[in-house]
Amino acid sequence: RSQMEWAKTSFGLEPRWCSQPDLIAMQHLIQKYLAATGGGGVVRVKYFAEGMFNKLYTVSWSRSIFLMRVSLPVCPKLKTMSEVATLQFVRQETQLPVPRVIAFDHSSQNELGFEWILMEKMPGVPVRQQWGKLTMDAKADLVKAIAKFQAHLFNPKNRFQGIGNIFQSPTSPSEPSFVLGSMVSPAFFWGDRANRRVNSGPFRSSHDWLKSRLELVVDDQERILAGTEDDDDTDVSERARAVAMRLLELLPTVLPGEVETAEESVLWHDDLSQQNILVAENGCLDSIVDWECVSTVPLWKAREEPILLCGPSRPDRALREDYGEDDIQKGDEDSLDNESSTDTYWIHLLGSERTVLRKFYYQTMEELLPGFNSQRTRDAILVDIDYAVQQCDNELALETIESWLDDRNEGRYWNLKEVMMG
């Protein structure tokens, strides 16, 4: 049976479930694994949430609560194998609380018909549910805890040689050891990309990683041009292809094409958002979740702030008295979800808080890793190129990237990502 399809929408392709996981089959499957641990009790399964590539279910058994993560086969076997290994690495090498894996199957050839991971359900709630109730001191403490974790991953003993995803070594003893394998990232498996002959790593250098992503963009646009007669689609694809080609020409001027030894990298969770950071009622960090597609990236990439702190700079704090009643919903303060709020006051307040906390994050990183910020400044061009690579097939971003490239050719330099982020 077909498990999934890539559906065309007005915003591009998106994965769709062709069939739903069977809860009775899931219950039987989990019962079998948990019974092997020697415990007793009836397994109860209930839908919990879902993401782009997975569905989550709470599993009640005896006095324990677990999460069952059922995945679409967007990157068969490798995505599940890497997620399990990454969780093991973080548990083994850091103090960060992350879910313990109870059991998993990286094949869909089972009674459920999908790849799955059974893991601990971590305490806490997404910080977005608590954000409006927390003091700035509590928010700063949370940011500091995240910075300490990020800095720990920069420790030389936690670095990797090359750019890719973490997998468990097939020859490792009882204490897991880890190797670097192909990069499990939407950039390499979105749509039919997983079925193409594409270099998905592990990459020896930033140059090779960025080059491979750009070649995929060029290939995408050429496929669109070969299959459409729509003038609008043709215009956008021709521009996107031209921008990608210009970025390919820029790469060797800022990054070496050949390297004697593989470039150092660190594990970097690219979705440290208000949804994936779990906190206690007082705002203390309880856990970080959602480790699928988390890769090791070059040091310059890992010096970026977490998504929690991304956004336009607002140096002045938003004050309630400066906003009308239409901009502030009554009663929202105790149940504030800043990421989804459309009220002007809350959006501006979050922006001003992020600006303060972003500065605090980089101050903390500098204290933990002296020289962190000066190196980040030197690597700004690489961050801009990476951002251009991410956005160069986005019609809304093309004009800005074209202007950035034109100005660079004329010797006028400005920060692309900063401008694009507002």
BATISE-164820 format. One record per residue (C-alpha): residue in three letters; x, y, z. Coordinates in Angstrom, 3 decimals. Example, Ala and Ser with C-alpha at 12.3 -4.5 7.8 and 13.67 -1.06 7.14 Angstrom:
! residues 2
res:ALA, px:12.300, py:-4.500, pz:7.800
res:SER, px:13.670, py:-1.060, pz:7.140
//
This chain:
! residues 422
res:ARG, px:0.000, py:0.000, pz:0.000
res:SER, px:1.111, py:3.552, pz:-0.610
res:GLN, px:2.045, py:5.317, pz:2.626
res:MET, px:2.478, py:8.849, pz:1.302
res:GLU, px:2.472, py:11.178, pz:-1.654
res:TRP, px:3.928, py:14.589, pz:-2.413
res:ALA, px:0.952, py:16.851, pz:-3.103
res:LYS, px:1.154, py:20.071, pz:-5.100
res:THR, px:-0.238, py:23.091, pz:-3.254
res:SER, px:-0.187, py:26.826, pz:-3.920
res:PHE, px:2.903, py:26.957, pz:-1.686
res:GLY, px:4.717, py:24.079, pz:-3.398
res:LEU, px:4.978, py:20.393, pz:-2.566
res:GLU, px:4.003, py:18.992, pz:0.800
res:PRO, px:3.910, py:15.410, pz:2.136
res:ARG, px:0.509, py:13.781, pz:2.580
res:TRP, px:-0.506, py:10.573, pz:4.372
res:CYS, px:-2.208, py:8.111, pz:1.990
res:SER, px:-3.186, py:5.860, pz:4.890
res:GLN, px:-3.390, py:6.398, pz:8.618
res:PRO, px:-1.569, py:4.369, pz:11.278
res:ASP, px:-3.877, py:1.711, pz:12.709
res:LEU, px:-4.239, py:2.267, pz:16.467
res:ILE, px:-5.071, py:-1.374, pz:17.218
res:ALA, px:-2.012, py:-2.588, pz:15.292
res:MET, px:0.045, py:0.055, pz:17.093
res:GLN, px:-1.265, py:-1.093, pz:20.458
res:HIS, px:-0.392, py:-4.739, pz:19.727
res:LEU, px:3.063, py:-3.766, pz:18.487
res:ILE, px:3.868, py:-1.677, pz:21.555
res:GLN, px:2.434, py:-4.314, pz:23.915
res:LYS, px:4.834, py:-6.854, pz:22.451
res:TYR, px:7.897, py:-4.664, pz:23.031
res:LEU, px:6.913, py:-3.513, pz:26.515
res:ALA, px:5.988, py:-7.032, pz:27.640
res:ALA, px:9.543, py:-8.081, pz:26.783
res:THR, px:10.791, py:-5.699, pz:29.494
res:GLY, px:9.124, py:-7.866, pz:32.131
res:GLY, px:6.382, py:-5.455, pz:33.106
res:GLY, px:2.641, py:-5.929, pz:32.984
res:GLY, px:-0.389, py:-3.860, pz:32.159
res:VAL, px:-2.568, py:-2.917, pz:29.230
res:VAL, px:-1.270, py:-0.507, pz:26.606
res:ARG, px:-3.501, py:2.440, pz:25.746
res:VAL, px:-2.759, py:4.623, pz:22.725
res:LYS, px:-4.127, py:8.104, pz:22.027
res:TYR, px:-3.396, py:10.664, pz:19.299
res:PHE, px:-1.212, py:13.501, pz:20.619
res:ALA, px:0.100, py:15.754, pz:17.835
res:GLU, px:1.747, py:15.732, pz:14.424
res:GLY, px:4.525, py:17.400, pz:12.508
res:MET, px:5.494, py:17.702, pz:8.873
res:PHE, px:6.726, py:14.103, pz:8.598
res:ASN, px:5.281, py:12.293, pz:11.618
res:LYS, px:2.356, py:11.666, pz:13.933
res:LEU, px:2.735, py:11.407, pz:17.710
res:TYR, px:0.691, py:9.247, pz:20.063
res:THR, px:0.723, py:9.052, pz:23.857
res:VAL, px:1.166, py:5.530, pz:25.166
res:SER, px:-0.061, py:4.715, pz:28.681
res:TRP, px:1.259, py:1.508, pz:30.204
res:SER, px:1.316, py:0.549, pz:33.848
res:ARG, px:2.398, py:3.791, pz:35.542
res:SER, px:4.478, py:5.013, pz:32.613
res:ILE, px:3.744, py:7.405, pz:29.754
res:PHE, px:5.591, py:7.138, pz:26.439
res:LEU, px:5.402, py:8.767, pz:23.027
res:MET, px:5.073, py:6.766, pz:19.836
res:ARG, px:6.492, py:8.644, pz:16.853
res:VAL, px:5.256, py:7.253, pz:13.523
res:SER, px:7.028, py:8.591, pz:10.434
res:LEU, px:6.381, py:8.976, pz:6.744
res:PRO, px:9.058, py:7.343, pz:4.555
res:VAL, px:10.425, py:10.654, pz:3.240
res:CYS, px:13.960, py:9.349, pz:3.693
res:PRO, px:13.492, py:5.614, pz:4.265
res:LYS, px:15.473, py:4.027, pz:7.093
res:LEU, px:18.057, py:6.803, pz:7.315
res:LYS, px:15.824, py:9.388, pz:9.012
res:THR, px:14.770, py:7.020, pz:11.780
res:MET, px:18.260, py:5.552, pz:12.221
res:SER, px:19.825, py:8.999, pz:12.490
res:GLU, px:17.189, py:10.344, pz:14.886
res:VAL, px:17.755, py:7.400, pz:17.244
res:ALA, px:21.549, py:7.770, pz:17.070
res:THR, px:21.346, py:11.541, pz:17.586
res:LEU, px:19.236, py:11.111, pz:20.728
res:GLN, px:21.728, py:8.534, pz:22.012
res:PHE, px:24.635, py:10.884, pz:21.303
res:VAL, px:23.022, py:13.806, pz:23.146
res:ARG, px:22.147, py:11.617, pz:26.146
res:GLN, px:25.637, py:10.125, pz:26.247
res:GLU, px:27.750, py:13.229, pz:25.651
res:THR, px:25.745, py:16.084, pz:27.222
res:GLN, px:23.667, py:16.884, pz:30.291
res:LEU, px:20.689, py:17.984, pz:28.195
res:PRO, px:17.529, py:16.025, pz:29.049
res:VAL, px:16.210, py:14.404, pz:25.870
res:PRO, px:13.880, py:11.425, pz:25.416
res:ARG, px:15.252, py:7.918, pz:25.992
res:VAL, px:14.482, py:5.575, pz:23.098
res:ILE, px:12.657, py:2.440, pz:24.279
res:ALA, px:12.370, py:0.661, pz:20.916
res:PHE, px:12.284, py:1.509, pz:17.220
res:ASP, px:11.969, py:0.053, pz:13.739
res:HIS, px:13.647, py:1.797, pz:10.797
res:SER, px:11.754, py:-0.404, pz:8.341
res:SER, px:8.111, py:-0.101, pz:7.367
res:GLN, px:7.941, py:-3.881, pz:6.909
res:ASN, px:6.092, py:-4.434, pz:10.171
res:GLU, px:2.494, py:-4.869, pz:11.317
res:LEU, px:2.048, py:-1.093, pz:11.568
res:GLY, px:3.325, py:-0.463, pz:8.044
res:PHE, px:5.396, py:2.582, pz:9.049
res:GLU, px:8.760, py:3.377, pz:10.582
res:TRP, px:8.407, py:4.207, pz:14.273
res:ILE, px:10.200, py:5.190, pz:17.482
res:LEU, px:8.865, py:4.525, pz:20.990
res:MET, px:10.414, py:6.953, pz:23.465
res:GLU, px:9.966, py:8.502, pz:26.877
res:LYS, px:7.442, py:11.310, pz:27.146
res:MET, px:9.370, py:14.204, pz:28.618
res:PRO, px:7.956, py:16.494, pz:31.307
res:GLY, px:7.145, py:20.136, pz:30.663
res:VAL, px:5.139, py:22.087, pz:28.115
res:PRO, px:6.249, py:24.013, pz:25.018
res:VAL, px:7.657, py:27.351, pz:26.141
res:ARG, px:5.184, py:29.161, pz:23.853
res:GLN, px:2.466, py:28.185, pz:26.362
res:GLN, px:4.376, py:29.798, pz:29.226
res:TRP, px:6.127, py:32.702, pz:27.482
res:GLY, px:3.607, py:35.398, pz:28.398
res:LYS, px:3.713, py:34.374, pz:32.064
res:LEU, px:7.501, py:34.359, pz:32.452
res:THR, px:9.582, py:37.267, pz:33.737
res:MET, px:12.488, py:38.522, pz:31.647
res:ASP, px:14.839, py:37.042, pz:34.256
res:ALA, px:13.254, py:33.618, pz:33.752
res:LYS, px:13.524, py:34.005, pz:29.973
res:ALA, px:17.187, py:35.008, pz:30.325
res:ASP, px:17.842, py:31.935, pz:32.494
res:LEU, px:16.290, py:29.746, pz:29.800
res:VAL, px:18.422, py:31.363, pz:27.094
res:LYS, px:21.512, py:30.848, pz:29.263
res:ALA, px:20.704, py:27.134, pz:29.651
res:ILE, px:20.403, py:26.797, pz:25.863
res:ALA, px:23.673, py:28.688, pz:25.352
res:LYS, px:25.477, py:26.348, pz:27.763
res:PHE, px:24.236, py:23.349, pz:25.796
res:GLN, px:25.317, py:24.901, pz:22.491
res:ALA, px:28.734, py:25.766, pz:23.907
res:HIS, px:29.173, py:22.204, pz:25.188
res:LEU, px:28.703, py:20.882, pz:21.659
res:PHE, px:31.595, py:23.124, pz:20.535
res:ASN, px:33.901, py:21.196, pz:22.877
res:PRO, px:36.553, py:19.547, pz:20.654
res:LYS, px:35.633, py:16.085, pz:21.971
res:ASN, px:32.062, py:16.564, pz:20.706
res:ARG, px:33.028, py:17.724, pz:17.212
res:PHE, px:32.890, py:15.672, pz:14.039
res:GLN, px:34.987, py:15.631, pz:10.896
res:GLY, px:32.723, py:16.441, pz:7.980
res:ILE, px:29.126, py:17.562, pz:7.492
res:GLY, px:26.243, py:15.113, pz:7.661
res:ASN, px:24.102, py:13.172, pz:10.111
res:ILE, px:24.989, py:11.046, pz:13.109
res:PHE, px:24.539, py:7.281, pz:12.929
res:GLN, px:25.440, py:4.556, pz:15.374
res:SER, px:28.558, py:2.641, pz:14.412
res:PRO, px:27.592, py:-0.898, pz:13.347
res:THR, px:30.610, py:-2.264, pz:15.210
res:SER, px:30.075, py:-0.306, pz:18.433
res:PRO, px:30.133, py:-2.176, pz:21.751
res:SER, px:27.458, py:-1.869, pz:24.444
res:GLU, px:28.343, py:1.815, pz:24.875
res:PRO, px:27.281, py:3.329, pz:21.522
res:SER, px:29.875, py:4.975, pz:19.307
res:PHE, px:28.960, py:7.194, pz:16.417
res:VAL, px:29.902, py:7.797, pz:12.797
res:LEU, px:28.972, py:10.459, pz:10.286
res:GLY, px:26.770, py:9.485, pz:7.356
res:SER, px:24.598, py:11.037, pz:4.666
res:MET, px:22.837, py:14.286, pz:5.488
res:VAL, px:19.191, py:13.625, pz:6.344
res:SER, px:17.671, py:16.980, pz:5.495
res:PRO, px:14.614, py:18.160, pz:3.537
res:ALA, px:17.044, py:19.862, pz:1.159
res:PHE, px:18.079, py:16.396, pz:-0.025
res:PHE, px:14.829, py:14.391, pz:0.122
res:TRP, px:12.044, py:16.922, pz:-0.614
res:GLY, px:9.743, py:15.765, pz:-3.397
res:ASP, px:11.543, py:13.342, pz:-5.669
res:ARG, px:15.034, py:14.517, pz:-4.700
res:ALA, px:15.639, py:11.340, pz:-2.680
res:ASN, px:15.241, py:9.326, pz:-5.903
res:ARG, px:17.789, py:11.340, pz:-7.877
res:ARG, px:21.495, py:10.742, pz:-8.122
res:VAL, px:22.498, py:13.439, pz:-5.695
res:ASN, px:25.462, py:13.846, pz:-3.398
res:SER, px:23.933, py:13.968, pz:0.092
res:GLY, px:27.203, py:13.599, pz:1.957
res:PRO, px:28.798, py:13.263, pz:4.292
res:PHE, px:30.554, py:16.347, pz:2.943
res:ARG, px:34.207, py:17.156, pz:3.499
res:SER, px:33.726, py:20.916, pz:3.404
res:SER, px:31.276, py:23.819, pz:3.504
res:HIS, px:32.006, py:24.341, pz:-0.186
res:ASP, px:30.853, py:20.827, pz:-1.097
res:TRP, px:27.743, py:21.041, pz:1.103
res:LEU, px:26.578, py:24.372, pz:-0.358
res:LYS, px:27.505, py:23.321, pz:-3.900
res:SER, px:25.407, py:20.157, pz:-3.709
res:ARG, px:22.370, py:22.095, pz:-2.480
res:LEU, px:22.730, py:24.645, pz:-5.281
res:GLU, px:23.047, py:21.914, pz:-7.901
res:LEU, px:19.727, py:20.516, pz:-6.678
res:VAL, px:18.111, py:23.944, pz:-7.101
res:VAL, px:19.460, py:24.195, pz:-10.652
res:ASP, px:18.197, py:20.686, pz:-11.427
res:ASP, px:14.754, py:21.525, pz:-9.994
res:GLN, px:14.436, py:24.640, pz:-12.141
res:GLU, px:15.551, py:22.832, pz:-15.299
res:ARG, px:12.915, py:20.150, pz:-14.679
res:ILE, px:10.249, py:22.835, pz:-14.229
res:LEU, px:11.352, py:24.632, pz:-17.409
res:ALA, px:11.247, py:21.381, pz:-19.363
res:GLY, px:7.735, py:20.562, pz:-18.173
res:THR, px:5.801, py:23.845, pz:-18.213
res:GLU, px:4.490, py:26.293, pz:-20.783
res:ASP, px:3.218, py:28.773, pz:-18.194
res:ASP, px:5.010, py:32.093, pz:-18.750
res:ASP, px:4.936, py:33.020, pz:-15.055
res:ASP, px:6.427, py:29.686, pz:-13.979
res:THR, px:9.036, py:29.966, pz:-16.711
res:ASP, px:10.075, py:33.465, pz:-15.637
res:VAL, px:10.466, py:32.504, pz:-11.966
res:SER, px:12.370, py:29.308, pz:-12.760
res:GLU, px:14.727, py:31.071, pz:-15.161
res:ARG, px:15.504, py:33.712, pz:-12.526
res:ALA, px:15.944, py:31.112, pz:-9.763
res:ARG, px:18.253, py:29.064, pz:-11.971
res:ALA, px:20.289, py:32.158, pz:-12.858
res:VAL, px:20.647, py:33.141, pz:-9.186
res:ALA, px:21.722, py:29.610, pz:-8.239
res:MET, px:24.328, py:29.661, pz:-11.022
res:ARG, px:25.667, py:33.007, pz:-9.774
res:LEU, px:25.931, py:31.591, pz:-6.257
res:LEU, px:27.824, py:28.594, pz:-7.635
res:GLU, px:30.290, py:31.024, pz:-9.219
res:LEU, px:30.610, py:32.929, pz:-5.920
res:LEU, px:31.359, py:29.837, pz:-3.802
res:PRO, px:35.001, py:29.201, pz:-4.795
res:THR, px:35.857, py:32.870, pz:-4.218
res:VAL, px:35.068, py:32.570, pz:-0.494
res:LEU, px:35.518, py:28.848, pz:0.246
res:PRO, px:38.240, py:26.389, pz:-0.778
res:GLY, px:37.044, py:23.717, pz:-3.185
res:GLU, px:39.637, py:21.182, pz:-2.054
res:VAL, px:40.538, py:20.518, pz:1.591
res:GLU, px:43.255, py:18.236, pz:2.964
res:THR, px:41.207, py:17.151, pz:5.973
res:ALA, px:37.462, py:17.116, pz:6.468
res:GLU, px:36.093, py:20.318, pz:7.980
res:GLU, px:35.100, py:20.289, pz:11.648
res:SER, px:31.394, py:20.311, pz:12.450
res:VAL, px:29.105, py:20.227, pz:15.476
res:LEU, px:25.606, py:18.938, pz:16.072
res:TRP, px:23.164, py:21.818, pz:15.659
res:HIS, px:19.424, py:21.628, pz:16.321
res:ASP, px:18.032, py:23.897, pz:13.612
res:ASP, px:14.530, py:24.075, pz:15.099
res:LEU, px:15.035, py:25.271, pz:18.680
res:SER, px:11.661, py:26.989, pz:18.569
res:GLN, px:9.049, py:27.835, pz:21.189
res:GLN, px:7.357, py:24.539, pz:20.282
res:ASN, px:10.373, py:22.246, pz:20.754
res:ILE, px:11.731, py:23.710, pz:23.999
res:LEU, px:9.844, py:22.200, pz:26.943
res:VAL, px:9.831, py:24.058, pz:30.244
res:ALA, px:8.476, py:23.724, pz:33.765
res:GLU, px:5.910, py:26.164, pz:35.120
res:ASN, px:8.700, py:28.476, pz:36.337
res:GLY, px:10.359, py:28.512, pz:32.904
res:CYS, px:13.252, py:26.170, pz:33.745
res:LEU, px:14.380, py:23.998, pz:30.839
res:ASP, px:12.883, py:20.495, pz:31.048
res:SER, px:13.822, py:19.096, pz:27.648
res:ILE, px:14.458, py:19.742, pz:23.975
res:VAL, px:12.496, py:17.560, pz:21.576
res:ASP, px:12.051, py:16.886, pz:17.843
res:TRP, px:15.502, py:15.642, pz:16.822
res:GLU, px:14.604, py:14.391, pz:13.345
res:CYS, px:16.761, py:15.789, pz:10.531
res:VAL, px:19.227, py:17.348, pz:13.002
res:SER, px:22.649, py:17.385, pz:11.350
res:THR, px:26.242, py:18.249, pz:12.095
res:VAL, px:27.043, py:21.558, pz:10.422
res:PRO, px:30.143, py:23.758, pz:9.966
res:LEU, px:31.160, py:25.834, pz:12.978
res:TRP, px:30.165, py:29.075, pz:11.237
res:LYS, px:26.609, py:27.757, pz:10.779
res:ALA, px:26.352, py:26.633, pz:14.413
res:ARG, px:27.246, py:30.162, pz:15.590
res:GLU, px:23.824, py:31.426, pz:14.499
res:GLU, px:21.239, py:32.124, pz:17.188
res:PRO, px:18.529, py:29.501, pz:17.808
res:ILE, px:15.183, py:30.029, pz:16.063
res:LEU, px:13.694, py:30.968, pz:19.442
res:LEU, px:15.641, py:34.237, pz:19.159
res:CYS, px:15.339, py:34.911, pz:15.418
res:GLY, px:13.395, py:37.891, pz:14.150
res:PRO, px:13.580, py:41.606, pz:13.356
res:SER, px:15.455, py:43.846, pz:15.781
res:ARG, px:13.232, py:46.061, pz:17.947
res:PRO, px:15.508, py:48.066, pz:20.280
res:ASP, px:12.601, py:49.758, pz:22.097
res:ARG, px:10.369, py:47.653, pz:24.346
res:ALA, px:6.692, py:47.656, pz:23.366
res:LEU, px:4.548, py:49.401, pz:26.010
res:ARG, px:0.861, py:48.563, pz:26.428
res:GLU, px:-0.154, py:52.215, pz:26.740
res:ASP, px:1.141, py:52.899, pz:23.224
res:TYR, px:-1.375, py:50.485, pz:21.667
res:GLY, px:-5.117, py:50.718, pz:21.164
res:GLU, px:-7.647, py:48.167, pz:22.369
res:ASP, px:-7.850, py:46.658, pz:18.879
res:ASP, px:-4.182, py:45.676, pz:19.168
res:ILE, px:-4.521, py:43.884, pz:22.528
res:GLN, px:-7.010, py:41.080, pz:23.061
res:LYS, px:-8.359, py:41.139, pz:26.595
res:GLY, px:-7.421, py:38.155, pz:28.721
res:ASP, px:-4.615, py:37.006, pz:26.428
res:GLU, px:-1.756, py:37.580, pz:28.834
res:ASP, px:-2.236, py:34.352, pz:30.812
res:SER, px:-2.582, py:32.175, pz:27.709
res:LEU, px:-0.220, py:33.970, pz:25.383
res:ASP, px:1.006, py:32.081, pz:22.346
res:ASN, px:3.399, py:34.662, pz:20.904
res:GLU, px:4.243, py:32.647, pz:17.797
res:SER, px:0.646, py:32.524, pz:16.593
res:SER, px:-0.654, py:35.836, pz:17.968
res:THR, px:-1.750, py:38.370, pz:15.359
res:ASP, px:-2.215, py:41.209, pz:17.827
res:THR, px:0.194, py:44.045, pz:17.098
res:TYR, px:1.175, py:44.612, pz:20.713
res:TRP, px:2.121, py:40.982, pz:21.375
res:ILE, px:4.070, py:40.744, pz:18.110
res:HIS, px:6.044, py:43.896, pz:18.914
res:LEU, px:6.582, py:42.808, pz:22.530
res:LEU, px:7.987, py:39.464, pz:21.394
res:GLY, px:10.241, py:41.274, pz:18.917
res:SER, px:11.662, py:43.584, pz:21.572
res:GLU, px:12.175, py:40.691, pz:24.007
res:ARG, px:13.915, py:38.631, pz:21.355
res:THR, px:16.224, py:41.551, pz:20.591
res:VAL, px:17.310, py:41.794, pz:24.244
res:LEU, px:17.607, py:38.023, pz:24.667
res:ARG, px:19.528, py:37.614, pz:21.406
res:LYS, px:22.150, py:40.068, pz:22.659
res:PHE, px:22.273, py:38.203, pz:25.986
res:TYR, px:22.682, py:34.881, pz:24.152
res:TYR, px:25.733, py:36.119, pz:22.250
res:GLN, px:27.196, py:37.683, pz:25.405
res:THR, px:26.826, py:34.325, pz:27.149
res:MET, px:28.390, py:32.437, pz:24.237
res:GLU, px:31.342, py:34.849, pz:24.287
res:GLU, px:31.843, py:34.209, pz:28.016
res:LEU, px:31.718, py:30.453, pz:27.476
res:LEU, px:33.740, py:30.453, pz:24.235
res:PRO, px:36.049, py:33.510, pz:24.057
res:GLY, px:36.375, py:34.747, pz:20.484
res:PHE, px:32.968, py:33.348, pz:19.505
res:ASN, px:31.553, py:36.691, pz:18.354
res:SER, px:34.621, py:37.946, pz:16.498
res:GLN, px:34.673, py:34.702, pz:14.512
res:ARG, px:30.949, py:35.061, pz:13.858
res:THR, px:31.592, py:38.517, pz:12.410
res:ARG, px:34.341, py:37.173, pz:10.146
res:ASP, px:32.040, py:34.418, pz:8.910
res:ALA, px:29.081, py:36.697, pz:8.112
res:ILE, px:29.525, py:36.195, pz:4.364
res:LEU, px:29.137, py:32.422, pz:4.783
res:VAL, px:25.898, py:32.880, pz:6.726
res:ASP, px:24.610, py:35.131, pz:3.936
res:ILE, px:25.540, py:32.632, pz:1.229
res:ASP, px:23.833, py:29.841, pz:3.158
res:TYR, px:20.715, py:31.979, pz:3.509
res:ALA, px:20.780, py:32.790, pz:-0.211
res:VAL, px:21.055, py:29.065, pz:-0.987
res:GLN, px:17.998, py:28.385, pz:1.205
res:GLN, px:15.937, py:31.128, pz:-0.421
res:CYS, px:17.080, py:31.259, pz:-4.048
res:ASP, px:14.097, py:29.231, pz:-5.315
res:ASN, px:11.671, py:31.428, pz:-3.360
res:GLU, px:9.994, py:33.882, pz:-5.738
res:LEU, px:9.536, py:36.454, pz:-2.958
res:ALA, px:13.264, py:36.452, pz:-2.147
res:LEU, px:14.717, py:36.547, pz:-5.652
res:GLU, px:14.821, py:40.316, pz:-6.117
res:THR, px:16.661, py:40.889, pz:-2.824
res:ILE, px:19.204, py:38.140, pz:-3.536
res:GLU, px:19.765, py:39.500, pz:-7.046
res:SER, px:20.403, py:42.975, pz:-5.593
res:TRP, px:22.780, py:41.515, pz:-2.996
res:LEU, px:24.780, py:39.738, pz:-5.708
res:ASP, px:24.801, py:42.833, pz:-7.943
res:ASP, px:26.034, py:45.036, pz:-5.094
res:ARG, px:28.765, py:42.559, pz:-4.152
res:ASN, px:30.028, py:42.710, pz:-7.730
res:GLU, px:30.202, py:46.509, pz:-7.376
res:GLY, px:32.013, py:46.320, pz:-4.024
res:ARG, px:28.987, py:47.256, pz:-1.910
res:TYR, px:28.561, py:44.803, pz:0.955
res:TRP, px:25.545, py:44.428, pz:3.216
res:ASN, px:24.035, py:41.699, pz:5.379
res:LEU, px:21.550, py:39.730, pz:3.288
res:LYS, px:20.042, py:37.661, pz:6.092
res:GLU, px:19.581, py:40.683, pz:8.340
res:VAL, px:17.729, py:42.561, pz:5.592
res:MET, px:15.604, py:39.543, pz:4.659
res:MET, px:14.640, py:38.902, pz:8.287
res:GLY, px:13.388, py:42.482, pz:8.558
//
